[in-house]
Amino acid sequence: MEYILFAIIAYLLGSIPFGVIVGKIGYNIDIREHGSGNLGATNSFRVLGVKAGIIVIAADILKGTVATVLPLLFDSDVYRLIIGLFAVIGHTYPLFAKFKGGKAVATSGGILLGINPILFVIMVATFILSLYISKYVSLSSMITGVAAVIVSIIFMDIGLIIVTAALTIFVFYRHADNIKRIKNKTEPKITWM
C-alpha cells in the first residue's frame, strides 16, 4: 500500500509542468507553442531565457529529489529509487499537461541527487564538460546518462546500476529525433558557452 501511495505522490509531483507555469506566469507565454514545443528546461532556456531556464531546471530536478526523499520523512522502507521513477514518468507524461512532457533528464538527475549526491555531482560535471565541448544539450544529456551508468557500476550498487541504465535507455529513447538531427547536422547548438 505504501508503494502505491508514494508512487501516486511521485507521479503527481513529476506532473507539475514548471516550464509551462514559469512561461505563463512570468512571461505570458505558453512554452509549448514556441521553440521545440517541449515544456522542459532546454526549451525554457531557449524561449524564456537564462533566468527562467535556471528556475525550470532547478524545479524539475527537485521533483525527482523530493519524490525520493519523501519516504524518508515518513520513516518508510520502500525502495526509493522505484518511487523516483514515478516522478520521471510524471514529468514525461504529465497529468497536468495533457501527458506531453519533458525528456526526463533533469528529473532523472533529481532522483540520483536524492539517492547519491556524489553521483549527481559527477553527472553535473560530465554534462557541463560535454556541453562545453559539443555545444549539443541533447548529446550532453545522453553522454551524462552513460557516465551515470559507469559510475554506478564503480559504486557496485546493483539497484543503482539497474535504475541508471533504465533511465539512460529512456533518455536515449526520448532523444530519438535529436539523434537523427545530430547525424544530419541539423540539431541546434547552444551559443552561450
Phi, psi and omega per residue, in radians:
M1 nan -0.680 3.129
E2 -1.075 -0.731 3.131
Y3 -1.013 -0.776 -3.121
I4 -1.111 -0.785 -3.113
L5 -1.091 -0.877 -3.119
F6 -1.186 -0.594 3.111
A7 -1.120 -0.730 3.119
I8 -1.121 -0.799 3.128
I9 -1.064 -0.766 -3.131
A10 -1.112 -0.731 3.123
Y11 -1.089 -0.764 -3.137
L12 -1.151 -0.675 3.056
L13 -1.059 -0.830 3.139
G14 -1.086 -0.500 -3.087
S15 -1.321 -0.190 3.139
I16 -1.188 1.993 -3.053
P17 -1.525 1.419 -3.041
F18 -1.064 -0.575 3.089
G19 -1.058 -0.728 3.118
V20 -1.197 -0.768 -3.108
I21 -1.089 -0.880 -3.126
V22 -1.091 -0.733 3.140
G23 -1.080 -0.783 -3.082
K24 -1.303 -0.752 -3.093
I25 -1.311 -0.776 -3.040
G26 -1.518 -0.436 -2.993
Y27 -2.342 -0.026 -3.097
N28 0.962 0.683 -3.129
I29 -2.227 2.370 2.977
D30 -1.587 1.858 -3.038
I31 -1.015 -0.426 -3.128
R32 -1.225 -0.210 3.134
E33 -1.751 0.142 -3.082
H34 -2.391 2.827 3.094
G35 1.037 -2.249 -3.138
S36 -1.405 -0.190 -3.090
G37 1.473 -0.025 -3.123
N38 -1.484 2.607 -3.112
L39 -1.716 0.230 -3.117
G40 -1.469 -3.045 -3.046
A41 -1.156 -0.701 -3.086
T42 -1.045 -0.816 3.128
N43 -1.207 -0.517 3.075
S44 -1.125 -0.767 3.070
F45 -1.049 -0.789 -3.048
R46 -1.158 -0.756 -3.008
V47 -1.606 -0.740 -2.994
L48 -1.726 -0.349 3.135
G49 1.890 3.066 -3.017
V50 -1.131 -0.812 -3.101
K51 -1.018 -0.858 3.137
A52 -1.152 -0.693 3.134
G53 -1.054 -0.725 3.122
I54 -1.118 -0.734 3.122
I55 -1.079 -0.789 -3.098
V56 -1.164 -0.786 -3.116
I57 -1.137 -0.683 3.110
A58 -1.108 -0.763 -3.138
A59 -1.162 -0.701 3.136
D60 -1.176 -0.637 3.051
I61 -1.117 -0.818 -3.078
L62 -1.101 -0.476 3.082
K63 -1.017 -0.796 3.131
G64 -1.200 -0.687 -3.117
T65 -1.152 -0.843 -3.133
V66 -1.063 -0.712 -3.139
A67 -1.049 -0.653 -3.108
T68 -1.458 -0.437 -3.119
V69 -1.525 -0.485 -3.077
L70 -0.883 -0.792 3.121
P71 -1.019 -0.545 3.117
L72 -1.114 -0.652 -3.112
L73 -1.139 -0.429 3.137
F74 -1.842 0.255 3.100
D75 0.921 0.697 -3.139
S76 -1.627 2.589 3.130
D77 -1.801 0.387 3.068
V78 -1.123 2.691 3.126
Y79 -1.348 1.884 -2.922
R80 -1.145 -0.526 3.112
L81 -1.072 -0.664 3.119
I82 -1.143 -0.734 3.120
I83 -1.075 -0.730 3.121
G84 -1.034 -0.613 3.139
L85 -1.029 -0.556 3.136
F86 -1.219 -0.487 3.045
A87 -1.174 -0.666 3.098
V88 -1.141 -0.743 3.093
I89 -1.060 -0.736 3.111
G90 -1.105 -0.718 3.132
H91 -1.149 -0.679 -3.081
T92 -1.385 -0.639 3.141
Y93 -2.228 1.232 -2.988
P94 -1.306 2.292 3.074
L95 -1.018 -0.643 -3.030
F96 -1.542 0.094 -3.141
A97 -2.481 0.753 3.057
K98 0.982 0.540 3.064
F99 1.087 0.386 3.081
K100 -2.076 1.749 -3.012
G101 -2.080 -2.689 -3.077
G102 -1.463 -2.943 -3.026
K103 -1.780 0.169 2.933
A104 1.420 0.068 -3.041
V105 -1.275 -0.994 -3.070
A106 -1.111 -0.754 -3.118
T107 -1.183 -0.624 3.045
S108 -1.074 -0.753 3.081
G109 -1.066 -0.649 3.119
G110 -1.101 -0.648 3.070
I111 -1.038 -0.846 -3.079
L112 -1.192 -0.537 3.028
L113 -1.072 -0.725 -3.132
G114 -1.243 -0.374 -3.105
I115 -1.769 -0.792 -3.034
N116 -2.536 1.537 -3.083
P117 -0.989 -0.557 3.130
I118 -1.112 -0.782 3.095
L119 -1.054 -0.711 3.134
F120 -1.072 -0.779 3.136
V121 -1.076 -0.729 3.104
I122 -1.094 -0.709 3.113
M123 -1.101 -0.775 3.141
V124 -1.078 -0.775 3.135
A125 -1.092 -0.741 3.121
T126 -1.096 -0.769 -3.136
F127 -1.081 -0.824 -3.104
I128 -1.101 -0.765 3.134
L129 -1.113 -0.789 3.131
S130 -1.103 -0.690 3.137
L131 -1.175 -0.695 3.126
Y132 -1.085 -0.703 -3.097
I133 -1.357 -0.807 -2.984
S134 -1.627 -0.526 -3.043
K135 1.224 0.123 3.103
Y136 -1.824 2.079 3.085
V137 -1.145 -0.760 -3.089
S138 -1.090 -0.836 3.134
L139 -1.100 -0.725 3.123
S140 -1.090 -0.653 3.111
S141 -1.108 -0.746 -3.126
M142 -1.228 -0.703 3.090
I143 -1.086 -0.698 3.119
T144 -1.086 -0.687 3.088
G145 -1.078 -0.772 3.113
V146 -1.095 -0.738 3.112
A147 -1.075 -0.675 3.130
A148 -1.094 -0.689 3.101
V149 -1.126 -0.793 -3.130
I150 -1.062 -0.796 -3.141
V151 -1.139 -0.656 3.096
S152 -1.073 -0.673 3.093
I153 -1.127 -0.717 3.106
I154 -1.084 -0.670 3.112
F155 -1.240 -0.249 3.136
M156 0.981 0.728 3.091
D157 -1.899 1.843 -3.035
I158 -1.020 -0.804 -3.139
G159 -1.066 -0.749 3.134
L160 -1.140 -0.702 3.108
I161 -1.054 -0.837 -3.104
I162 -1.085 -0.809 -3.079
V163 -1.215 -0.768 3.130
T164 -1.132 -0.628 3.096
A165 -1.143 -0.769 3.133
A166 -1.098 -0.769 3.132
L167 -1.123 -0.701 -3.141
T168 -1.145 -0.752 3.084
I169 -1.051 -0.721 3.140
F170 -1.147 -0.717 3.108
V171 -1.089 -0.741 3.079
F172 -1.069 -0.748 3.126
Y173 -1.063 -0.762 -3.126
R174 -1.208 -0.327 -3.137
H175 -1.820 0.363 -3.098
A176 -0.977 -0.779 3.129
D177 -1.157 -0.635 3.116
N178 -1.133 -0.685 3.125
I179 -1.061 -0.760 3.107
K180 -1.077 -0.736 -3.134
R181 -1.195 -0.599 3.084
I182 -1.125 -0.767 3.113
K183 -1.074 -0.670 -3.125
N184 -1.511 -0.001 -3.132
K185 1.051 0.631 3.091
T186 -2.013 0.011 3.123
E187 -1.271 2.243 -3.122
P188 -1.190 2.454 3.088
K189 -1.754 2.704 3.054
I190 -1.287 2.725 -3.127
T191 -2.094 -0.028 -3.025
W192 -1.753 0.124 -3.135
M193 -2.313 nan nan
